Amino acid sequence: MIGRQLGDVRAAVEQAVQRRGGAQSAGWTAVVAVLRRDHPDLDDESFVEDQDHLAPVGGDAAPVGGDAAPDGDPAVEAGTAGPDALERIAAVFRLTPAEADLLLAAAAPDLDPNFALAYGQLLGGSGPQPASVALLLELAGIPLLSGAGRALLGRTAPLLRWGLLQVAPGPLNLARAVTVGEDVVGTLVGHPVPEPISQAMEIGSADIDHLPPSESACQLAQALRAGTSLCWVEDPAGAAGLATAVSAFEQADIACAVFDLALRPSGVTLLDAALHVVRRAGLLASALVLRSAEVLVGDDHAIEVISLLSRSPVPVVLIGRCRWNPAFRPELPVVIRAAPLAPEERITLWRRHFTAEQVSGDVLAPYRLTPEQIGAAGRHVAAQAALMRRSPDGQLVAETVRLLGGAGRIRPGFAATRTSFADLQLPAETHASLRRLGDWVRLRDSVISRGQVHGTGGKGSGIAALFTGGPGTGKTLAAHVIADTAGLDLMQVDLSGVIDKYIGETEKNLEKIFAEAENLNVVLFFDEADALFGSRSEVKDAKDRYANQEVSYLLQRMEHFNGITVLATNLRGNLDAAFARRMHFIIHFPDPDQPTRKLLLEQLLGRVGELDAADPIDLDHLAATIELAGGDLRNIVLAAAYDAAIDGTGVGARHLRAAALREFAKLGRRAPVGLL
């Protein structure tokens, strides 16, 4: 038996304290007898076992806390655990019998305050104290001059490496206080409470959606059964990485605990976070699943974190958006790629929350979400519908998915005022190209289901369009029309939040945007795209080199993107020539001619309400005279409407003439003679 029953320890220590009054040596003999065992090889260097090889936890391990002890056990009667919990901790963390004795002796003051008082008296104090290094060694029967024995409390030994014991700093090594964390004490008494760091990162089972075993999950389960200690699951956007890992552990009959590195509290390093979750998983006798492993890329402690996890006493599965980085360590882990959910799989998950009569599959299938995101969205839709006393519908789903992505930059496609092709006044050729683009967007999933029509070799299944033309020619409005006619949201990229002066940060910001756009199934709109997609230039300094790297990244990301992208630019010549090949559509928006300007004015004036019959408007004259783009014409009509409201009349020719003169002045252009 590894540990001693706490009742026996209590009795021996109390007797030792009582006898210390006049016979210190006799008192020490009694105290040492509490946990002393016959460790004849403690002076031999061979006593220190190789801790590099740590076996995984078996799936049939009993629950933490063990079976109930027999009636009358003094440890149980006192509210503490019997030896089973300690044995389980020792088995998981590969503790030697001596290390298990040290752990129990250090935990004793937190299991019963009488031990704290006893330790205080043994250490010459007048109040409760934790054990010192010297006292622990004595209680465990380990000679103080044993190098192998002292190594059990060294920084690389299991007790301190995994934080089972904490040794306070101090000037004298043997006098340093040794304590045990609340999570370890809780496990010993059968209630494994988490400490704050791991608790903040832990993902409960209710937040994990379980899926039927996939090919990826079966491969991972096979690796786990073979004793693989470290695995990497590549989890691209919309894939079921977490569900794959959980399913694999279920197949391997191994319990697992799930944590998210991205949820670590502020100020906590990845190394500290990894240490806490490994200890938490070990105390639960469970394997460890770590999500958001992509945060390791670029972190100063990444190599140390991987080294720590590779020595974990329990199997570890890392789930990351990116591929395994060989710089982490020379030895490669088992790498599994989680497949994105098929449309029918996504619909099946949605159906756990509402029926086909409430929300059709055609509405649900395009949202490329993970199982966990679908679960969170489905619960939110059901709760919102109940709160609003209405049935779940497509609009609630769209609003929820938008909230789920934190997409504050998204302009809703289900807004009260939706645009249509009737709002566009464009030449017939431009109009026809836009309608064709709209058909592509609407039928994309149907075409993709026929086969790899977009090509192989890692190419994405997205659609990319480039709108070119001068300011105010309708490019932004056309992007809204494409999104609205397909029933999608429009995500307009804010360049101020993307471009970063620090090297590599712009690419990271763009990757987040591309991933979010793929997941939420939105139209991704880059206005003034030449600011990001400019031509690569000859490298003359470091600034040119890093600017070219950003363009190269965008070229690759565009080719692998699985969503809808619309780029708008006033200066097509400033775009890198390589972007043309990646565009399925390049649509030019010319400045409006006279007939088009007349149609635009008619449309705009039709929205201002009543006109001033006493001051009729000559549309032919205005269209021939005001040679401006559609955006400028909109500004003129808007200003005329405000002027008419100030006058308390309808819009008349005088209002339009005055507004047009101000617009020309604002643009720095000479007003035509017909307006003077």
GUKOL-275446 format. One line per 5 residues: their letters; for each residue x, y, z of C-alpha. Coordinates in pm, whole numbers. Layout:
a> X:Y:Z | ...
END
This chain:
migrq> 0:0:0 | 142:338:-105 | -8:568:155 | -95:546:520 | -440:594:656
lgdvr> -465:946:780 | -595:831:1117 | -276:640:1182 | -70:945:1086 | -276:1162:1319
aaveq> -232:933:1617 | 142:896:1569 | 206:1268:1525 | -6:1365:1827 | 180:1114:2044
avqrr> 513:1244:1918 | 421:1603:2004 | 312:1500:2354 | 642:1321:2417 | 864:1603:2285
ggaqs> 847:1790:2614 | 1156:1629:2770 | 1279:1372:2522 | 1322:1525:2184 | 1504:1226:2039
agwta> 1227:993:2153 | 968:1231:2010 | 1143:1237:1674 | 1157:859:1675 | 779:844:1716
vvavl> 719:1107:1448 | 951:940:1199 | 772:611:1261 | 449:759:1128 | 540:722:763
rrdhp> 883:559:776 | 935:263:555 | 1228:52:472 | 1395:240:185 | 1743:88:196
dldde> 1839:217:-148 | 1776:586:-81 | 2147:659:-71 | 2195:492:-406 | 2176:711:-717
sfved> 1982:432:-887 | 1687:519:-662 | 1588:810:-890 | 1376:653:-1162 | 1364:772:-1522
qdhla> 1059:1000:-1535 | 1076:1069:-1910 | 851:779:-1996 | 506:843:-1851 | 238:590:-1936
pvggd> -109:707:-2044 | -409:667:-1820 | -624:365:-1894 | -983:420:-1998 | -1117:187:-1730
aapvg> -982:389:-1438 | -1223:422:-1148 | -1371:765:-1075 | -1157:999:-871 | -1225:947:-503
gdaap> -1238:568:-508 | -1482:333:-343 | -1612:404:2 | -1390:287:286 | -1522:37:540
dgdpa> -1722:168:833 | -1509:266:1125 | -1214:386:920 | -1085:686:1117 | -988:872:801
veagt> -1339:846:659 | -1500:929:990 | -1292:1245:1002 | -1417:1347:657 | -1096:1263:472
agpda> -1018:1013:199 | -881:667:240 | -578:547:48 | -757:494:-285 | -737:860:-395
leria> -370:880:-309 | -300:554:-491 | -475:689:-800 | -274:1012:-795 | 44:810:-753
avfrl> -49:583:-1044 | -135:869:-1282 | 168:1086:-1202 | 400:784:-1169 | 498:860:-811
tpaea> 723:624:-619 | 606:503:-277 | 837:756:-113 | 695:1039:-323 | 342:934:-232
dllla> 438:945:136 | 581:1295:92 | 259:1409:-76 | 37:1270:199 | 251:1416:477
aaapd> 251:1758:308 | -127:1747:260 | -199:1638:616 | -229:1995:762 | -501:2073:504
ldpnf> -681:1748:572 | -691:1798:950 | -588:2120:1135 | -443:1909:1417 | -159:1820:1185
alayg> -82:2189:1130 | -61:2239:1507 | 152:1929:1545 | 388:2034:1269 | 418:2376:1430
qllgg> 527:2221:1758 | 768:1986:1585 | 923:2285:1408 | 958:2479:1733 | 670:2717:1673
sgpqp> 368:2806:1880 | 103:2793:1610 | -3:2589:1306 | 256:2554:1031 | 298:2358:709
asval> 568:2097:696 | 922:2193:607 | 1142:2005:361 | 1334:1854:651 | 1021:1745:836
llela> 874:1580:526 | 1191:1386:463 | 1202:1274:826 | 835:1167:826 | 889:968:507
gipll> 1193:798:655 | 1436:953:407 | 1785:1046:537 | 1850:1420:519 | 2188:1359:356
sgagr> 2043:1140:82 | 2093:1310:-253 | 1846:1076:-418 | 1595:1149:-144 | 1630:1525:-176
allgr> 1588:1490:-552 | 1229:1379:-487 | 1156:1742:-397 | 1358:1884:-687 | 1209:2103:-957
tapll> 1222:1830:-1224 | 1074:1557:-1004 | 702:1477:-1055 | 585:1633:-729 | 712:1980:-820
rwgll> 710:1947:-1199 | 332:1903:-1203 | 266:2136:-910 | 144:1867:-671 | 365:2030:-408
qvapg> 475:2392:-378 | 801:2473:-202 | 828:2829:-75 | 1154:3021:-133 | 1383:3066:162
plnla> 1748:3105:262 | 1775:2750:400 | 1671:2464:174 | 1565:2228:451 | 1367:2499:632
ravtv> 1152:2591:330 | 778:2538:377 | 603:2279:161 | 232:2313:82 | -29:2139:-132
gedvv> -279:2313:-361 | -651:2315:-298 | -714:2105:-609 | -485:1827:-483 | -637:1834:-136
gtlvg> -984:1824:-290 | -891:1517:-492 | -761:1342:-181 | -1096:1395:-5 | -1295:1285:-309
hpvpe> -1398:1630:-433 | -1154:1746:-705 | -1231:2117:-711 | -1052:2306:-992 | -819:2594:-924
pisqa> -907:2929:-1093 | -680:2903:-1399 | -792:2561:-1518 | -1152:2639:-1424 | -1150:2943:-1654
meigs> -1023:2729:-1942 | -1234:2417:-1891 | -1511:2332:-2139 | -1799:2139:-1990 | -1947:1832:-2152
adidh> -2274:2019:-2213 | -2089:2250:-2455 | -1955:1960:-2664 | -2171:1812:-2938 | -2107:1445:-3002
lppse> -2097:1311:-3357 | -2094:962:-3507 | -1737:828:-3541 | -1563:975:-3845 | -1262:840:-4031
sacql> -1042:1099:-3858 | -1176:1001:-3516 | -1112:631:-3586 | -752:706:-3686 | -696:910:-3372
aqalr> -855:640:-3154 | -619:383:-3303 | -320:602:-3215 | -446:647:-2860 | -495:274:-2813
agtsl> -137:225:-2929 | -17:442:-2640 | 56:764:-2832 | 108:1039:-2575 | 91:1351:-2796
cwved> -133:1410:-3099 | -210:1717:-3311 | -551:1761:-3475 | -551:2012:-3758 | -886:2188:-3736
pagaa> -961:2411:-4037 | -1249:2658:-4027 | -1584:2484:-3997 | -1429:2146:-3914 | -1521:1923:-3621
glata> -1181:1912:-3451 | -1308:1903:-3093 | -1583:1653:-3171 | -1324:1437:-3349 | -1095:1429:-3044
vsafe> -1377:1357:-2800 | -1515:1083:-3026 | -1169:925:-3051 | -1133:907:-2673 | -1481:757:-2646
qadia> -1382:487:-2896 | -1060:422:-2704 | -1263:404:-2378 | -1058:680:-2217 | -1208:965:-2018
cavfd> -1094:1311:-2127 | -1106:1667:-1997 | -1130:1955:-2247 | -968:2298:-2209 | -932:2601:-2437
lalrp> -596:2780:-2438 | -761:3094:-2574 | -967:3118:-2252 | -671:3143:-2017 | -703:3439:-1779
sgvtl> -530:3764:-1863 | -167:3770:-1757 | -133:3392:-1745 | 138:3261:-1977 | 78:2960:-2198
ldaal> 338:2768:-1998 | 156:2828:-1670 | -177:2750:-1833 | -43:2420:-1971 | 94:2320:-1632
hvvrr> -239:2384:-1461 | -450:2191:-1711 | -212:1893:-1714 | -237:1873:-1336 | -615:1911:-1351
aglla> -648:1631:-1607 | -416:1409:-1404 | -612:1465:-1084 | -928:1370:-1274 | -752:1059:-1408
salvl> -848:1180:-1756 | -671:1244:-2083 | -621:1606:-2190 | -773:1782:-2494 | -642:2134:-2561
rsaev> -828:2354:-2808 | -699:2674:-2976 | -346:2535:-2996 | -273:2779:-3278 | -201:3040:-3008
lvgdd> 130:2861:-2957 | 258:2990:-3291 | 482:3288:-3223 | 459:3256:-2844 | 786:3290:-2653
haiev> 710:2980:-2444 | 585:2756:-2727 | 880:2515:-2721 | 865:2488:-2342 | 490:2423:-2357
islls> 528:2144:-2611 | 814:1995:-2407 | 594:1998:-2097 | 299:1841:-2281 | 517:1574:-2438
rspvp> 610:1463:-2082 | 251:1478:-1960 | 143:1190:-1736 | -178:1164:-1940 | -230:1152:-2319
vvlig> -259:1497:-2479 | -444:1593:-2797 | -383:1947:-2926 | -640:2101:-3162 | -523:2392:-3376
rcrwn> -635:2585:-3682 | -287:2561:-3830 | -57:2274:-3914 | 196:2132:-3670 | 501:2354:-3649
pafrp> 820:2141:-3671 | 1004:2412:-3476 | 815:2303:-3163 | 1027:1990:-3125 | 1225:1754:-3354
elpvv> 1008:1451:-3284 | 681:1475:-3473 | 350:1384:-3305 | 69:1190:-3465 | -110:1442:-3690
iraap> -478:1405:-3785 | -674:1644:-4006 | -1036:1695:-3906 | -1270:1711:-4204 | -1520:1998:-4239
lapee> -1879:1903:-4169 | -2085:1817:-4475 | -2405:2024:-4526 | -2624:1730:-4424 | -2420:1684:-4104
ritlw> -2464:2050:-4016 | -2838:2026:-4078 | -2859:1718:-3853 | -2697:1912:-3569 | -2930:2208:-3620
rrhft> -3227:1969:-3608 | -3152:1901:-3243 | -3288:2249:-3172 | -3574:2310:-3421 | -3765:2132:-3694
aeqvs> -3757:2154:-4073 | -4097:2323:-4067 | -3953:2603:-3855 | -3625:2655:-4045 | -3554:2483:-4376
gdvla> -3229:2303:-4449 | -3152:2544:-4732 | -3121:2823:-4476 | -2906:2622:-4234 | -2666:2438:-4465
pyrlt> -2459:2738:-4582 | -2340:2830:-4231 | -2000:2660:-4203 | -1990:2631:-3825 | -1829:2379:-3592
peqig> -2054:2141:-3395 | -1994:2348:-3081 | -2090:2669:-3260 | -2406:2509:-3400 | -2497:2389:-3052
aagrh> -2446:2734:-2900 | -2638:2901:-3184 | -2923:2650:-3168 | -2969:2698:-2794 | -2962:3075:-2836
vaaqa> -3219:3069:-3118 | -3452:2852:-2910 | -3414:3082:-2608 | -3468:3398:-2813 | -3773:3250:-2983
almrr> -3924:3156:-2647 | -3852:3503:-2509 | -4015:3668:-2811 | -4302:3417:-2810 | -4245:3321:-3170
spdgq> -4128:3020:-3361 | -3758:2992:-3462 | -3702:3115:-3817 | -3428:3197:-4064 | -3397:3557:-3946
lvaet> -3332:3452:-3587 | -3074:3201:-3708 | -2896:3467:-3916 | -2891:3716:-3627 | -2762:3451:-3386
vrllg> -2487:3333:-3618 | -2382:3695:-3662 | -2362:3741:-3284 | -2174:3413:-3250 | -1901:3541:-3478
gagri> -1877:3875:-3301 | -1922:4028:-3642 | -1985:4390:-3558 | -1860:4489:-3904 | -2132:4282:-4074
rpgfa> -2417:4465:-4245 | -2719:4234:-4206 | -2854:4072:-4519 | -3192:4040:-4346 | -3223:4413:-4277
atrts> -3556:4590:-4304 | -3450:4771:-4622 | -3293:4521:-4860 | -3148:4613:-5194 | -3218:4453:-5531
fadlq> -3100:4477:-5889 | -3375:4735:-5949 | -3173:4977:-5732 | -2883:4967:-5981 | -2884:5199:-6282
lpaet> -2599:5063:-6492 | -2517:4988:-6855 | -2674:4666:-6982 | -2341:4482:-7001 | -2249:4568:-6641
haslr> -2597:4480:-6523 | -2584:4140:-6696 | -2245:4058:-6543 | -2375:4139:-6195 | -2681:3917:-6242
rlgdw> -2454:3633:-6355 | -2238:3683:-6044 | -2553:3673:-5831 | -2653:3342:-5989 | -2309:3197:-5916
vrlrd> -2335:3296:-5550 | -2687:3159:-5517 | -2607:2823:-5682 | -2254:2770:-5548 | -2333:2487:-5305
svisr> -2534:2307:-5570 | -2245:2319:-5818 | -1987:2215:-5555 | -2194:1908:-5468 | -2145:1780:-5824
gqvhg> -1771:1733:-5777 | -1438:1915:-5752 | -1529:2170:-6015 | -1305:2432:-5855 | -1001:2210:-5900
tggkg> -771:2010:-5676 | -436:2081:-5518 | -570:2274:-5221 | -775:2526:-5416 | -1073:2666:-5234
sgiaa> -1433:2657:-5346 | -1491:3030:-5317 | -1603:3290:-5569 | -1406:3612:-5615 | -1515:3926:-5801
lftgg> -1339:4255:-5867 | -1541:4574:-5913 | -1351:4857:-6081 | -1454:5211:-6158 | -1444:5568:-6036
pgtgk> -1584:5689:-5704 | -1961:5687:-5674 | -2025:5456:-5970 | -2220:5198:-5767 | -1956:4943:-5664
tlaah> -2049:4935:-5295 | -2422:4930:-5369 | -2366:4640:-5610 | -2188:4443:-5335 | -2492:4494:-5111
viadt> -2721:4379:-5392 | -2519:4060:-5446 | -2541:3980:-5073 | -2909:4067:-5038 | -3028:3876:-5343
agldl> -2851:3565:-5210 | -2992:3616:-4859 | -2642:3659:-4713 | -2485:3914:-4481 | -2220:4155:-4605
mqvdl> -1895:4175:-4406 | -1723:4500:-4501 | -1358:4497:-4399 | -1245:4798:-4199 | -889:4858:-4317
sgvid> -803:5059:-4006 | -849:4746:-3797 | -653:4525:-4035 | -336:4705:-4136 | -80:4697:-3856
kyige> 263:4854:-3838 | 408:4547:-3667 | 549:4273:-3888 | 315:3979:-3933 | 19:4136:-3751
teknl> -160:4237:-4072 | -155:3876:-4192 | -292:3756:-3856 | -574:4009:-3870 | -661:3907:-4225
ekifa> -658:3538:-4135 | -913:3602:-3861 | -1134:3785:-4110 | -1111:3514:-4375 | -1183:3240:-4119
eaenl> -1479:3431:-3977 | -1619:3493:-4325 | -1594:3122:-4410 | -1765:3018:-4088 | -2049:3270:-4111
nvvlf> -2107:3227:-4485 | -2107:3599:-4565 | -2001:3808:-4861 | -1656:3944:-4773 | -1622:4295:-4913
fdead> -1289:4481:-4942 | -1356:4844:-5034 | -1059:5047:-5159 | -888:4711:-5211 | -574:4861:-5366
alfgs> -466:4961:-5013 | -424:4592:-4929 | -386:4425:-5265 | -129:4662:-5417 | 131:4557:-5672
rsevk> 448:4396:-5545 | 754:4605:-5611 | 1126:4564:-5634 | 1274:4510:-5290 | 1488:4808:-5200
dakdr> 1455:4794:-4823 | 1291:4595:-4542 | 966:4788:-4583 | 930:4668:-4944 | 1008:4311:-4846
yanqe> 741:4292:-4576 | 484:4469:-4795 | 546:4210:-5065 | 501:3933:-4808 | 157:4067:-4722
vsyll> 53:4066:-5088 | 191:3714:-5134 | -6:3596:-4832 | -325:3749:-4974 | -267:3581:-5309
qrmeh> -239:3240:-5142 | -529:3300:-4902 | -759:3414:-5179 | -689:3095:-5371 | -772:2878:-5067
fngit> -1074:3081:-4953 | -1406:2894:-4943 | -1636:3195:-4935 | -1757:3487:-5145 | -1513:3776:-5190
vlatn> -1582:4110:-5357 | -1302:4361:-5407 | -1373:4720:-5509 | -1112:4966:-5631 | -1096:5302:-5803
lrgnl> -749:5224:-5933 | -736:4886:-6099 | -385:4955:-6225 | -258:4962:-5867 | -360:4602:-5801
daafa> -106:4323:-5834 | -140:4155:-6172 | -153:3811:-6010 | -494:3892:-5862 | -657:3894:-6206
rrmhf> -608:3517:-6243 | -777:3457:-5910 | -1085:3662:-6003 | -1386:3479:-6146 | -1543:3813:-6237
iihfp> -1391:4151:-6321 | -1676:4398:-6365 | -1618:4758:-6468 | -1850:5034:-6344 | -1824:5325:-6591
dpdqp> -1919:5682:-6514 | -2291:5720:-6596 | -2384:5864:-6935 | -2668:6111:-6982 | -2951:5853:-7008
trkll> -2819:5672:-6700 | -2794:5998:-6505 | -3156:6073:-6591 | -3266:5732:-6463 | -3066:5784:-6145
leqll> -3223:6125:-6082 | -3571:5985:-6141 | -3505:5705:-5895 | -3358:5934:-5630 | -3629:6197:-5659
grvge> -3893:5926:-5629 | -3780:5877:-5269 | -3800:6238:-5146 | -4176:6263:-5137 | -4378:6550:-5281
ldaad> -4214:6782:-5537 | -4276:7155:-5571 | -4521:7190:-5859 | -4454:7567:-5871 | -4087:7500:-5946
pidld> -4083:7207:-6190 | -3768:7002:-6243 | -3628:6953:-6593 | -3462:6612:-6564 | -3329:6617:-6922
hlaat> -3154:6947:-6856 | -3011:6833:-6523 | -2891:6499:-6666 | -2718:6677:-6953 | -2565:6945:-6733
ielag> -2457:6760:-6416 | -2189:6521:-6538 | -2125:6352:-6205 | -2126:5993:-6073 | -2423:5831:-5904
gdlrn> -2287:5888:-5556 | -2255:6260:-5623 | -2609:6273:-5763 | -2734:6108:-5444 | -2561:6378:-5238
ivlaa> -2725:6649:-5448 | -3076:6508:-5408 | -3021:6454:-5033 | -2906:6815:-4986 | -3202:6939:-5192
aydaa> -3443:6743:-4970 | -3302:6908:-4657 | -3320:7253:-4819 | -3682:7192:-4913 | -3760:7082:-4557
idgtg> -3607:7404:-4426 | -3824:7604:-4667 | -4132:7400:-4579 | -4199:7308:-4941 | -4147:7019:-5178
vgarh> -3821:6974:-5366 | -3799:7210:-5660 | -3552:7296:-5936 | -3401:7577:-5725 | -3313:7334:-5449
lraaa> -3144:7095:-5690 | -2954:7377:-5861 | -2822:7515:-5533 | -2728:7170:-5408 | -2550:7092:-5737
lrefa> -2344:7412:-5717 | -2232:7322:-5365 | -2143:6969:-5475 | -1925:7097:-5760 | -1752:7335:-5519
klgrr> -1696:7050:-5272 | -1536:6842:-5546 | -1316:7134:-5651 | -1462:7141:-5999 | -1593:7431:-6208
apvgl> -1973:7438:-6222 | -2120:7399:-6572 | -2264:7710:-6736 | -2615:7559:-6742 | -2631:7573:-6360
l> -2522:7935:-6321
END
